[in-house]
Amino acid sequence: MKLVRPILAIIFFWISFFAFSQEKTEREVKVKPSQVPISAKEWLTDAFEDLRKPKWYLEYSQKGKAFEAKFSKNGYLYSVEFDSLGNLEDVEIEIPSSEIPPETWTNIRNYFSEEFKEISVQKIQRQLIGSESDLEDFFDEDESGRITVQYEIVFQGKNEAWQVWEGLFDEKGSLISIIKVQLRPLDNLVF
């Protein structure tokens, strides 16, 4: 009997870990620029030279802590994510579906129709990934370099019941990953 309890505890732990790792949970807290790593602020200033006072957030998720700068530029909402040390992770730009190449959008819609009875898209972001220098050149000098483009789509999907999902699609519209989203109403700040 003494041996059964530790084994059951280990089994419960692994089942719980697997179950929770299949859902995305985030919490954002606004922070002062003085709390953000200098390297993150410097990269943002170099890449977006005319940027005025971005809003900074500390994001807690299952991946750990990250800093995020949010701002508006040329009618688009930007979100630039840095790891806890200030290293650039990605840049996301909120876009309408009309800015996704037609063939890519068709492939994404085909995925939705195959997997869900109904869907309602809530947000689409063009996600740009690359080295810090390539991304800086992309924004500062309009050089495309070696930038990877992906599309992060937050949507409600219905099969048996409605659920919020986040799907990540590659440049051609093929699914990379999908995860259930668990957001508490005030954890993610809208600016």
C-alpha positions in Angstrom: 0.0 0.0 0.0 2.9 2.4 0.8 4.3 1.8 -2.7 0.9 2.4 -4.4 0.5 6.0 -3.2 3.8 7.3 -4.7 3.1 5.5 -8.0 -0.4 7.0 -8.1 1.0 10.4 -7.3 3.5 10.2 -10.2 0.8 9.0 -12.6 -1.6 11.8 -11.5 1.3 14.3 -12.0 2.0 13.2 -15.5 -1.6 13.1 -16.5 -2.1 16.6 -15.1 1.0 17.9 -16.8 0.0 16.5 -20.1 -3.6 17.8 -19.8 -2.5 21.3 -18.8 0.2 21.5 -21.5 -2.4 21.2 -24.2 -4.0 24.6 -23.3 -2.6 28.1 -23.6 -2.9 30.3 -20.6 -1.5 33.8 -20.5 -1.5 36.7 -18.0 -0.1 40.1 -18.8 0.9 42.8 -16.4 1.8 46.4 -17.4 5.3 47.3 -16.5 7.3 50.5 -16.6 10.0 50.9 -19.3 12.6 50.9 -16.5 11.7 47.3 -15.8 12.4 46.1 -19.3 15.8 44.8 -20.3 17.9 47.5 -22.1 18.6 45.3 -25.1 14.8 45.0 -25.8 14.3 48.7 -25.6 17.3 49.4 -27.8 16.2 46.9 -30.5 12.7 48.4 -30.6 14.2 51.9 -30.9 16.5 50.8 -33.7 13.9 48.9 -35.7 11.1 51.5 -35.3 13.0 54.8 -35.2 9.9 57.1 -35.0 8.1 55.0 -32.4 6.7 57.0 -29.4 6.2 55.4 -26.0 5.2 51.8 -26.6 3.3 50.1 -23.8 5.3 47.4 -22.1 3.9 44.2 -20.5 5.3 41.3 -18.6 3.6 38.2 -19.9 3.3 35.0 -17.9 2.5 31.8 -19.8 3.2 28.1 -19.7 6.5 29.0 -21.6 7.7 31.2 -18.8 8.1 35.0 -18.6 8.4 37.3 -21.6 8.4 41.1 -22.2 6.0 42.5 -24.8 5.9 45.9 -26.4 2.6 47.0 -27.9 2.0 49.9 -30.1 0.1 51.2 -33.1 1.9 52.2 -36.3 0.4 53.1 -39.7 -3.0 51.8 -38.7 -1.7 48.4 -37.5 -1.4 47.0 -34.0 2.0 45.6 -33.3 3.1 43.2 -30.6 6.9 42.6 -30.2 7.9 39.8 -27.9 11.2 39.4 -26.1 12.3 36.7 -23.7 13.0 37.5 -20.1 16.6 38.5 -21.0 15.6 40.9 -23.7 16.3 38.7 -26.7 13.8 39.2 -29.6 11.4 36.3 -30.1 8.9 37.5 -32.8 6.9 40.5 -34.1 3.2 40.1 -34.6 1.1 42.5 -36.6 -2.7 42.4 -36.5 -4.2 42.2 -40.0 -7.5 41.6 -41.7 -7.9 38.3 -43.6 -7.8 40.3 -46.9 -4.0 40.8 -46.3 -3.3 37.0 -46.3 -2.4 35.8 -49.8 -5.5 34.3 -51.4 -4.1 30.7 -51.8 -2.9 30.8 -48.2 -6.3 31.9 -46.9 -8.0 29.2 -48.9 -5.8 26.6 -47.3 -6.5 27.9 -43.9 -10.3 28.0 -44.5 -10.1 24.5 -45.8 -8.5 23.4 -42.6 -11.3 25.1 -40.6 -14.1 23.5 -42.7 -12.5 20.0 -42.3 -12.0 20.3 -38.5 -14.9 22.4 -37.2 -18.7 22.6 -37.8 -18.5 26.4 -37.4 -15.9 29.0 -36.7 -15.7 32.6 -35.9 -12.3 34.3 -36.4 -11.5 36.8 -33.6 -8.0 37.9 -34.5 -5.4 37.4 -37.2 -1.8 38.3 -36.7 1.1 38.1 -39.2 3.9 36.7 -37.2 7.5 37.5 -38.4 10.4 35.5 -37.2 14.1 35.9 -37.9 17.3 37.1 -36.5 17.3 40.4 -34.7 19.4 42.0 -37.5 17.1 40.7 -40.3 14.0 41.9 -38.5 15.5 45.2 -37.7 16.4 45.6 -41.4 12.9 44.6 -42.4 11.3 47.3 -40.4 14.0 50.0 -40.6 15.1 49.6 -44.2 12.3 47.6 -45.8 14.7 44.6 -46.6 13.0 41.3 -46.5 16.2 39.2 -45.7 15.5 35.8 -44.2 12.2 36.4 -42.5 9.8 33.6 -41.8 6.1 34.6 -42.1 3.4 32.7 -40.2 -0.2 33.5 -39.3 -1.5 33.2 -35.8 -5.3 33.0 -35.8 -7.4 33.2 -32.7 -10.9 31.8 -33.3 -13.9 30.2 -31.8 -14.5 26.8 -33.2 -17.6 24.6 -32.7 -17.8 20.9 -32.8 -19.9 19.7 -29.8 -19.5 23.1 -28.1 -17.8 26.4 -28.8 -14.2 26.6 -27.7 -11.5 29.3 -28.3 -8.5 28.1 -30.2 -5.2 29.6 -31.4 -3.9 28.1 -34.7 -0.5 28.8 -36.1 -0.2 28.4 -39.9 2.8 28.6 -42.2 3.2 30.9 -45.1 1.3 28.5 -47.4 -1.6 28.0 -44.9 -0.6 24.6 -43.5 -1.3 24.1 -39.9 1.8 24.1 -37.7 0.0 23.9 -34.3 -3.3 24.4 -32.6 -4.0 24.9 -28.9 -7.0 25.6 -26.8 -7.0 29.0 -25.2 -7.9 29.6 -21.6 -8.1 33.3 -21.0 -9.6 35.0 -18.0 -11.3 38.2 -19.1 -8.9 40.8 -17.6 -5.6 38.9 -17.9 -4.8 40.0 -21.4 -4.8 43.8 -21.7 -6.2 45.4 -24.8 -4.7 48.8 -25.5 
